[in-house]
Each structure stands twice: as structure tokens, then as C-alpha cells.
Amino acid sequence: MAALAVIQAVLQLPRPRTRPPADYAGTILLGGAATGIVLVTSWGGTTCPWASRQIIAVGWLAAARRAKDPVIPPRLFADRVFAIACAMSLILDMALLGRTRV
């Protein structure tokens, strides 16, 4: 609590003059891709075709490249640490979702 009080008192960040437009397309497509991954792991990959999730992922990538301020900038995936952390998170989440269905 003390650290938050010090940060509030000391940290002076510049205020942006304008707000970038919200990335609604990227938000919806990213949510659709995440939902598709959850459904694949919970249904065992037998009910939904893979193509729909791949199309959503490609749509998100296209929307993220066009947006001025994307939800997750694609340039982050060029960083090896970020990419490995995302891959590990995906693998662990799939294992957890697969384990709950006994």
C-alpha cells in the first residue's frame, strides 16, 4: 500500500493530447480466436473444423496491422521472450482445460 502511495505522489507521466481510436475489430477477433481455442480443447477437436479458428486468427492479424493502437501489437511476437511466454501459456492452458474433463 505504501508503494502505491509513493508511486501516486512521485510518478509524473505525460498526458496524451488525444486518445487513439479503440480497436474494436481486433478485440472481437481476438476474443473469437480465444473462444475457438477453448472449444477445441474442451471438445477434443472433433466437433469444430480447424479452418474457422485459423480464419479468425488471420483476421485478427490483419486487423492488428491496420489499427493505430492494437490490443496486442504484432511486433511483440518478434521478441523471443514474449513469444515463448505466450507459447508456454497456451500449452499450460490447454493442459489445464484438457485435465478438467475427466
C-alpha positions as CSV (number, residue, x, y, z in Angstrom):
1,M,0.0,0.0,0.0
2,A,2.9,2.3,0.8
3,A,4.4,1.6,-2.6
4,L,1.2,2.7,-4.4
5,A,1.1,5.9,-2.3
6,V,4.7,6.7,-3.3
7,I,4.0,6.0,-7.0
8,Q,0.9,8.2,-6.9
9,A,2.9,11.1,-5.4
10,V,6.1,10.8,-7.3
11,L,5.4,9.4,-10.8
12,Q,4.6,12.1,-13.3
13,L,3.7,10.6,-16.7
14,P,2.9,12.9,-19.6
15,R,-0.8,13.1,-20.5
16,P,-1.6,12.2,-24.1
17,R,-3.2,15.0,-26.0
18,T,-5.5,12.7,-28.0
19,R,-6.8,9.2,-27.4
20,P,-6.1,6.7,-30.2
21,P,-9.3,5.1,-31.6
22,A,-10.3,1.8,-30.0
23,D,-9.5,-1.4,-31.8
24,Y,-13.0,-3.0,-31.8
25,A,-12.3,-5.3,-34.7
26,G,-9.1,-6.6,-33.1
27,T,-10.9,-7.1,-29.7
28,I,-13.7,-9.1,-31.3
29,L,-11.4,-11.2,-33.4
30,L,-9.0,-11.9,-30.6
31,G,-12.0,-13.0,-28.4
32,G,-13.2,-15.2,-31.2
33,A,-9.8,-16.9,-31.6
34,A,-9.5,-17.4,-27.8
35,T,-13.0,-18.9,-27.7
36,G,-12.2,-21.2,-30.6
37,I,-9.1,-22.5,-28.7
38,V,-11.1,-23.1,-25.6
39,L,-13.7,-25.0,-27.6
40,V,-11.1,-27.1,-29.4
41,T,-9.6,-28.2,-26.1
42,S,-12.9,-28.9,-24.4
43,W,-14.4,-30.8,-27.3
44,G,-11.3,-32.6,-28.2
45,G,-11.1,-31.2,-31.7
46,T,-13.8,-33.4,-33.1
47,T,-16.8,-31.0,-33.3
48,C,-15.4,-27.8,-35.0
49,P,-13.3,-27.6,-38.1
50,W,-9.9,-26.1,-37.7
51,A,-10.3,-23.7,-40.6
52,S,-12.7,-21.4,-38.6
53,R,-10.2,-20.6,-35.9
54,Q,-7.4,-20.1,-38.4
55,I,-9.5,-17.7,-40.4
56,I,-10.3,-15.8,-37.2
57,A,-6.6,-15.7,-36.2
58,V,-5.6,-14.4,-39.7
59,G,-8.4,-11.8,-39.5
60,W,-7.1,-10.6,-36.1
61,L,-3.6,-10.3,-37.5
62,A,-4.8,-8.2,-40.4
63,A,-6.9,-6.0,-38.1
64,A,-3.9,-5.6,-35.7
65,R,-1.7,-4.5,-38.5
66,R,-4.2,-1.8,-39.7
67,A,-5.1,-0.5,-36.2
68,K,-3.3,2.6,-34.9
69,D,-3.3,1.2,-31.4
70,P,-4.0,-2.6,-31.5
71,V,-5.0,-4.7,-28.5
72,I,-1.8,-6.8,-28.8
73,P,0.7,-5.2,-31.3
74,P,2.1,-7.9,-33.7
75,R,5.6,-6.5,-33.2
76,L,5.6,-8.0,-29.7
77,F,5.7,-11.5,-31.2
78,A,9.1,-10.7,-32.7
79,D,10.5,-10.6,-29.2
80,R,11.7,-14.1,-28.3
81,V,10.8,-13.9,-24.6
82,F,7.3,-12.7,-25.3
83,A,6.7,-15.4,-28.0
84,I,8.0,-18.2,-25.7
85,A,5.9,-16.9,-22.8
86,C,2.8,-16.9,-25.0
87,A,3.5,-20.4,-26.3
88,M,4.1,-21.7,-22.8
89,S,0.9,-20.1,-21.6
90,L,-1.1,-21.6,-24.5
91,I,0.4,-25.1,-23.7
92,L,-0.4,-24.8,-20.0
93,D,-3.9,-23.5,-20.6
94,M,-4.6,-26.4,-23.0
95,A,-3.3,-28.9,-20.4
96,L,-5.5,-27.4,-17.7
97,L,-8.6,-27.4,-19.9
98,G,-7.9,-30.9,-21.0
99,R,-7.4,-32.1,-17.5
100,T,-10.6,-30.8,-16.2
101,R,-12.6,-33.0,-18.5
102,V,-12.3,-36.4,-16.8
